[in-house]
Amino acid sequence: MSRDERVLWIDAAAGASGDMILGALVDAGAPFAAVKRAIASLKLPGLRVAKTATVRGAVSATKVDIRVAGHDHDDHHLHERGRGHHGRSFRQIRGVIAGAAIEPAVRDRALVIFRRLIEAEGLAHGLAPDAVHLHEAGAADAIADVVGVAAALHALAPDRVIVSPITTGSGTVACAHGLYPVPGPATSHLLSGVPLSGIDAEGERLTPTGAAILTTIAQAYGGPPAMTLSRVGHGAGARDYPERPNVVRALLGARRAGAAASEVVVVELTLDDATPQLIAYAVERLFAAGALDVQTTSVQMKKGRSGHNLTVLARPEAFDAVSRAALSETTTFGLRFRREERIELDRSTQTVATRFGRVRLKIGRLDGVEIRAEPEYDDCAAAARKHGVSFDAVHRAAVAARRGRTR
């Protein structure tokens, strides 16, 4: 039977910040204890996390307060842009997150969000990503927000995340070096290609951290999807506004899974000085880092040299681990990446008994109807070696056994 698809819709019509998104996910059922454990494992001094019930515009909501001693977390983070400022760089932030006792999927999703936030700040202010620093206290707030959201999403385990058109606010916001128009420069870069609500709301309603989170986790944008609703959550912002409740809303539900589109990151790099042995080992390490697929293509490069193009598919949350593996295990000095959608059959695994032993098959279904069944390569290869027969003999035996079971 085809498994129902868990769908999370996030309503950002009132804007969003990191703590508002976190509050909505906790209110929708993500265990607060798991979120607190993940944030505590960051070992950031003076960091405190609390949850309270509150009301915004007559809507009951959950307020998650993340406090750093001596600093007010007031719904947005101060991003320092001066080259001489002594704050946290992405390398330091990555060290904090990588050293935490959290699930690899939580770590990788948080690192992807932060990488996009730092890159947007760099683009906005003409700085290389390594030169961007976040204010010490503000960075601690943002790290906690991002890791908390990643932990909450891991607990809720949605198969698909859809985000509404986003409200940014209007007017100006006070930053470290004066007044900036809303949305701010970094937020504007993060919103490239994203539908905005067009709702006229005074002030900064969407923070850079909120923008980085939403635009990283969103697999699609639009209104509430067709689904059977199971949970509703509201995450409160710090302020009350007269025209609408200052909340992020999260709706969690299920729908029948068919050939649903899923988002992947495509990473590409070109090598002109790599040996076949190095490429083979790099492919192995890319798969270990979380790659879904790796393709190698021979290409003709500049100056008439032969080379190889590596194309890697990965889930967005595995991007940081895959990109690090690509940079550290090959001879490349850089890589390209883009986000794409792909359509997949609903998959399951079955095991059949053959005269060569048990072999697993990957089953693909569309709208609940089986389309194909393919024996797993590793099982067929192992059985062929063990029994001294051809790979094809084992493969045909597994297909025949599967047909016998389904008659």
C-alpha distance (Angstrom), angle and dihedral (degrees) to the residues before:
residue distance angle dihedral
M1 . . .
S2 3.80 . .
R3 3.81 112.9 .
D4 3.80 117.9 -123.5
E5 3.79 113.8 -107.6
R6 3.82 115.8 -120.8
V7 3.80 108.6 -135.8
L8 3.79 127.3 -166.4
W9 3.81 119.1 -164.5
I10 3.80 117.2 -168.0
D11 3.80 117.2 -160.5
A12 3.81 111.0 -152.3
A13 3.82 96.6 169.1
A14 3.82 88.9 124.2
G15 3.80 93.0 45.1
A16 3.80 126.0 -105.1
S17 3.78 145.4 -116.9
G18 3.77 129.5 -174.0
D19 3.80 95.0 -99.7
M20 3.82 92.1 46.3
I21 3.81 91.4 54.1
L22 3.81 89.9 46.6
G23 3.81 91.2 49.7
A24 3.81 91.6 51.2
L25 3.82 92.4 51.0
V26 3.80 92.2 47.9
D27 3.82 90.5 47.2
A28 3.82 88.3 50.8
G29 3.79 92.2 57.0
A30 3.81 110.0 -78.9
P31 3.83 105.3 140.9
F32 3.79 109.7 -107.7
A33 3.81 90.5 -152.7
A34 3.82 90.4 61.6
V35 3.80 90.7 48.0
K36 3.81 91.6 50.3
R37 3.82 91.8 48.6
A38 3.80 91.5 51.6
I39 3.81 92.6 49.3
A40 3.82 93.0 43.9
S41 3.81 90.3 52.8
L42 3.83 88.5 63.8
K43 3.80 87.1 73.8
L44 3.80 93.1 -146.7
P45 3.81 109.5 165.9
G46 3.78 117.9 -114.8
L47 3.82 94.6 9.3
R48 3.81 117.2 144.2
V49 3.82 129.2 179.2
A50 3.81 124.9 -162.6
K51 3.79 136.7 168.6
T52 3.79 125.9 -147.6
A53 3.78 136.5 173.5
T54 3.80 113.5 -120.9
V55 3.80 143.0 156.2
R56 3.80 128.3 -117.0
G57 3.80 116.6 -173.4
A58 3.83 91.8 -19.5
V59 3.83 90.9 -51.3
S60 3.80 117.6 121.4
A61 3.80 109.1 -128.8
T62 3.80 144.3 165.1
K63 3.80 118.3 -112.2
V64 3.79 115.8 -157.6
D65 3.80 110.5 -162.5
I66 3.79 118.4 -159.5
R67 3.77 111.3 -173.4
V68 3.77 133.3 -177.5
A69 3.80 115.9 -161.5
G70 3.80 108.5 -96.2
H71 3.82 94.9 10.5
D72 3.79 132.6 92.3
H73 3.80 115.9 -138.1
D74 3.80 95.8 -150.6
D75 3.78 103.2 173.5
H76 3.78 95.9 -77.6
H77 3.78 139.2 57.0
L78 3.78 125.6 -124.5
H79 3.79 109.7 -126.7
E80 3.78 111.9 -158.6
R81 3.79 113.6 -144.2
G82 3.79 103.7 -178.9
R83 3.78 116.2 114.0
G84 3.77 91.8 -136.9
H85 3.81 96.7 51.0
H86 3.79 116.8 120.4
G87 3.79 103.2 -139.3
R88 3.79 135.8 121.7
S89 3.79 118.1 -59.4
F90 3.80 123.0 -152.7
R91 3.79 89.3 -103.0
Q92 3.81 90.1 56.7
I93 3.80 92.6 44.2
R94 3.80 90.0 49.3
G95 3.82 88.9 52.2
V96 3.82 91.3 53.1
I97 3.81 92.9 49.6
A98 3.81 95.7 40.6
G99 3.81 90.2 51.9
A100 3.81 94.4 53.3
A101 3.80 122.5 104.4
I102 3.80 94.8 -117.2
E103 3.79 135.5 125.3
P104 3.82 114.2 -81.6
A105 3.82 90.1 -119.9
V106 3.82 90.2 54.1
R107 3.80 91.6 47.9
D108 3.80 94.3 47.9
R109 3.81 94.7 47.1
A110 3.81 90.9 49.4
L111 3.80 91.6 49.2
V112 3.80 92.5 50.6
I113 3.81 90.4 51.4
F114 3.80 91.8 49.8
R115 3.78 93.3 45.1
R116 3.82 89.6 56.1
L117 3.81 91.7 46.2
I118 3.81 92.9 51.1
E119 3.82 92.8 44.5
A120 3.82 90.5 51.2
E121 3.81 90.8 50.6
G122 3.79 89.4 50.3
L123 3.79 93.2 49.9
A124 3.79 91.5 47.4
H125 3.79 94.6 53.1
G126 3.78 104.5 29.5
L127 3.80 95.1 -107.7
A128 3.77 131.6 133.7
P129 3.83 110.1 -114.2
D130 3.83 90.5 -110.7
A131 3.81 89.7 57.2
V132 3.83 94.4 55.1
H133 3.80 115.4 100.6
L134 3.79 130.1 -176.6
H135 3.78 120.8 -144.1
E136 3.82 108.3 -93.4
A137 3.81 96.8 -116.0
G138 3.79 94.8 35.2
A139 3.78 90.7 51.5
A140 3.80 90.6 52.7
D141 3.81 89.6 52.4
A142 3.78 91.9 48.1
I143 3.81 93.7 46.4
A144 3.80 90.0 52.8
D145 3.82 92.3 46.8
V146 3.80 93.6 49.4
V147 3.81 96.7 43.7
G148 3.81 90.4 44.4
V149 3.81 91.8 53.0
A150 3.81 91.2 46.1
A151 3.82 90.3 51.1
A152 3.81 92.1 47.3
L153 3.81 91.9 50.0
H154 3.80 90.2 48.5
A155 3.81 89.3 54.1
L156 3.81 94.7 46.6
A157 3.85 90.3 44.1
P158 3.82 99.7 -161.0
D159 3.80 115.9 -171.5
R160 3.78 90.9 -150.2
V161 3.81 133.6 23.3
I162 3.79 120.1 -158.9
V163 3.81 122.6 -175.3
S164 3.80 126.7 -159.1
P165 3.80 122.3 -126.3
I166 3.80 103.9 -71.8
T167 3.80 129.2 -120.2
T168 3.80 112.9 -141.4
G169 3.80 102.4 179.3
S170 3.80 125.4 -132.5
G171 3.78 142.2 -115.9
T172 3.81 120.7 49.9
V173 3.79 137.6 -46.1
A174 3.82 127.3 -151.2
C175 3.80 112.1 -120.2
A176 3.79 134.4 171.1
H177 3.81 93.8 -78.6
G178 3.79 103.6 35.0
L179 3.78 138.4 -72.0
Y180 3.80 120.3 -21.3
P181 3.82 127.8 -169.9
V182 3.79 117.7 -108.2
P183 2.97 120.9 -80.9
G184 3.78 91.1 42.7
P185 3.81 122.0 -130.9
A186 3.81 97.0 -96.8
T187 3.80 92.7 43.1
S188 3.80 89.8 51.8
H189 3.81 91.4 54.5
L190 3.81 90.7 49.6
L191 3.82 90.3 52.1
S192 3.80 95.3 57.1
G193 3.81 107.5 135.6
V194 3.82 93.1 6.0
P195 3.84 121.7 123.9
L196 3.80 113.3 -117.3
S197 3.78 123.5 -152.7
G198 3.80 97.2 -130.7
I199 3.81 89.0 -141.2
D200 3.80 111.6 153.0
A201 3.81 105.7 -125.3
E202 3.80 123.6 157.8
G203 3.80 118.9 -126.7
E204 3.79 133.8 15.0
R205 3.80 106.2 -42.7
L206 3.81 97.0 163.6
T207 3.81 118.8 53.2
P208 3.81 124.0 -156.5
T209 3.80 90.5 -111.3
G210 3.80 91.5 49.5
A211 3.80 90.2 48.9
A212 3.82 92.3 48.7
I213 3.81 91.9 50.5
L214 3.81 97.0 46.2
T215 3.80 96.6 43.7
T216 3.80 91.6 47.8
I217 3.80 98.8 48.4
A218 3.82 96.9 37.8
Q219 3.79 113.8 104.7
A220 3.80 91.9 176.6
Y221 3.81 139.7 1.1
G222 3.79 128.9 -133.4
G223 3.77 146.3 81.2
P224 3.81 126.7 -42.3
P225 3.83 109.0 -49.3
A226 3.79 126.4 -129.9
M227 3.80 105.0 -87.5
T228 3.79 144.7 122.4
L229 3.79 104.5 -95.7
S230 3.81 118.0 -131.1
R231 3.82 107.7 161.9
V232 3.81 137.5 21.8
G233 3.79 124.1 -163.9
H234 3.81 134.8 -177.2
G235 3.80 123.2 -162.6
A236 3.80 115.7 -160.5
G237 3.78 126.9 -138.1
A238 3.79 122.0 -143.6
R239 3.80 95.6 -105.5
D240 3.79 137.3 55.1
Y241 3.81 118.5 -132.4
P242 3.81 124.7 -162.4
E243 3.82 99.7 -136.0
R244 3.83 100.6 52.9
P245 3.82 141.5 -4.4
N246 3.81 110.2 -80.8
V247 3.79 95.8 -128.8
V248 3.77 141.0 118.6
R249 3.80 110.4 -134.6
A250 3.80 124.0 -148.3
L251 3.82 122.2 -166.0
L252 3.80 117.7 -169.7
G253 3.79 121.2 -167.7
A254 3.78 146.8 135.1
R255 3.77 136.3 -110.1
R256 3.77 135.1 -179.7
A257 3.80 108.0 -84.2
G258 3.75 118.4 -128.6
A259 3.76 128.1 150.3
A260 3.79 92.4 -33.0
A261 3.78 119.9 -178.1
S262 3.80 115.5 -115.4
E263 3.77 128.9 -170.6
V264 3.79 123.2 -116.7
V265 3.78 134.4 177.6
V266 3.80 115.6 -126.2
V267 3.81 112.5 -150.0
E268 3.81 119.0 -169.0
L269 3.79 132.0 -175.7
T270 3.79 134.1 168.2
L271 3.80 124.1 -139.9
D272 3.80 125.5 -165.0
D273 3.81 100.7 166.9
A274 3.81 104.9 39.9
T275 3.80 123.8 118.3
P276 3.83 120.3 -133.7
Q277 3.80 88.5 -111.1
L278 3.82 92.0 54.4
I279 3.80 91.7 48.6
A280 3.80 92.4 49.4
Y281 3.81 91.2 50.7
A282 3.82 92.0 45.3
V283 3.81 90.5 53.2
E284 3.80 89.3 51.9
R285 3.82 91.5 51.1
L286 3.81 92.1 46.8
F287 3.79 90.6 55.8
A288 3.81 89.6 47.6
A289 3.83 88.7 52.8
G290 3.80 91.1 56.6
A291 3.82 106.5 -86.2
L292 3.80 114.0 159.3
D293 3.80 92.7 -156.3
V294 3.81 138.3 -4.5
Q295 3.81 123.9 -159.3
T296 3.81 126.6 -171.0
T297 3.81 120.2 -157.2
S298 3.80 128.2 -177.0
V299 3.81 111.9 -125.2
Q300 3.80 137.9 179.9
M301 3.80 109.6 -122.1
K302 3.79 135.2 -166.2
K303 3.79 118.5 -61.8
G304 3.81 88.9 28.9
R305 3.80 94.6 -75.7
S306 3.79 122.2 148.5
G307 3.77 116.6 -126.6
H308 3.77 145.9 157.5
N309 3.78 132.8 -108.0
L310 3.83 115.4 -149.5
T311 3.80 116.5 -156.7
V312 3.80 115.7 -169.4
L313 3.81 128.1 -171.3
A314 3.81 118.2 -157.0
R315 3.78 140.8 159.3
P316 3.83 111.8 -100.4
E317 3.80 91.7 -111.6
A318 3.83 90.5 57.0
F319 3.81 94.1 50.3
D320 3.80 96.9 99.9
A321 3.82 94.1 49.9
V322 3.82 92.4 44.6
S323 3.82 94.1 47.4
R324 3.81 91.2 48.5
A325 3.79 90.4 50.6
A326 3.82 91.0 49.1
L327 3.80 92.7 50.4
S328 3.81 96.4 42.9
E329 3.83 100.6 39.7
T330 3.82 99.9 44.1
T331 3.80 136.5 51.1
T332 3.81 94.7 -112.5
F333 3.81 122.6 123.8
G334 3.80 93.5 -155.6
L335 3.78 146.5 -2.4
R336 3.79 141.3 -146.9
F337 3.79 127.0 -130.8
R338 3.77 139.2 -178.0
R339 3.79 137.5 172.7
E340 3.79 119.8 -114.8
E341 3.77 137.8 169.0
R342 3.78 123.5 -124.8
I343 3.78 132.8 -173.9
E344 3.79 118.3 -130.0
L345 3.77 134.2 -174.0
D346 3.79 116.5 -117.6
R347 3.80 103.2 -95.6
S348 3.78 136.6 -150.8
T349 3.81 136.5 159.0
Q350 3.80 129.9 -124.7
T351 3.80 130.3 -178.4
V352 3.82 123.5 -141.2
A353 3.79 130.9 -170.0
T354 3.82 117.4 -123.0
R355 3.80 133.0 171.6
F356 3.81 85.8 -98.6
G357 3.79 94.3 53.8
R358 3.79 135.4 -92.5
V359 3.82 117.6 -27.0
R360 3.80 127.7 -171.9
L361 3.80 121.3 -135.2
K362 3.78 128.0 -158.9
I363 3.82 109.8 -133.8
G364 3.82 121.0 -155.4
R365 3.82 121.9 -161.4
L366 3.80 133.7 -176.0
D367 3.82 116.0 -158.3
G368 3.79 88.5 -16.5
V369 3.82 94.6 -52.4
E370 3.80 117.8 116.4
I371 3.81 111.4 -117.4
R372 3.80 102.1 174.5
A373 3.79 144.8 -10.1
E374 3.80 119.0 -151.6
P375 3.85 125.2 -173.8
E376 3.81 113.5 -124.0
Y377 3.79 112.7 -103.5
D378 3.81 96.1 -138.5
D379 3.82 93.4 53.5
C380 3.82 92.9 47.2
A381 3.81 92.4 46.9
A382 3.81 93.1 48.4
A383 3.82 92.4 48.8
A384 3.82 92.1 47.0
R385 3.81 91.5 52.9
K386 3.80 93.2 45.0
H387 3.81 95.4 50.6
G388 3.80 98.6 33.4
V389 3.79 94.4 -121.0
S390 3.79 133.4 123.5
F391 3.79 122.5 -82.2
D392 3.82 88.4 -122.1
A393 3.82 91.7 57.4
V394 3.80 91.7 56.4
H395 3.80 92.1 42.8
R396 3.83 92.5 52.5
A397 3.82 91.4 45.9
A398 3.81 91.0 53.8
V399 3.81 92.5 48.2
A400 3.83 90.6 48.8
A401 3.82 91.7 48.7
R402 3.79 90.3 50.8
R403 3.82 91.7 50.8
G404 3.79 89.4 50.6
R405 3.80 91.3 53.5
T406 3.81 94.5 49.5
R407 3.82 98.0 48.5
